[in-house]
């Protein structure tokens, strides 16, 4: 048991990123990407919101109770 570093310890830190700083979070990367591609992100968000609303509306339409006339 010596204090010399093993090859496993040397390979854990990459040359491009220091070991002290953790990689950016998924949320941070997603926000940076949204700022960079603003219009496209807004269009995709709008389409997703409209599609989700249509799905909810169709489910509510088919799931409505049938009342006697």
KATA-V348569 format. One record per pair of residues at least 4 apart in sequence whose C-alpha atoms are under 6 Angstrom apart, sorted by the first residue. I is the first residue (numbers start at 1). J is the second residue. Records with the same first field share a line. If there is no record, write none. Layout:
I=J  J
This chain:
13=19
34=38  41
47=51
59=63
60=64
